[in-house]
Amino acid sequence: MILPGGMPGADNLRKARPVMKLLEKMDAEKKLIAAICAAPAVVLGRTDILNYRKATCYPGYEKQFDEKVMRSEEPVVVDGYLITSRAPGTAMAFALAVAERLAGDSKVSQLKEAMLVE
């Protein structure tokens, strides 16, 4: 599950009961959960999913993280099956981290080469 950022979109996702139930299920099954921009804090921060894990989000929104979240200012943070990223400017790195998790390192290397990404 990939949660886009931006407001009020992230807030709307948080208010959507089916989304929150699916997140609980994905977390219980340790399936990929990825969120960018405000979504790590606004959506995932309202759950226990990030507790005792490293995560990042759009600057200023980290105040919404529970104190149990290990906050980072890295552009992209991968902690097991959880991937978080900071902002639109980190979207390419975020997308590549998700692709690596889904398709593997060699496929991502091919993709980066084809896209001229270093």
ABEGO torsion letter per residue (X at the ends): XBBBBEOAAAAAAAABAAAAAAAAAAAAAGBBBBBBEAAAAAAAAABAAABGBBBBBBBGAAAABBAABBBBABABBBBEABBBBABAAAAAAAAAAAAAAAAEAAAAAAAAAAAGBX
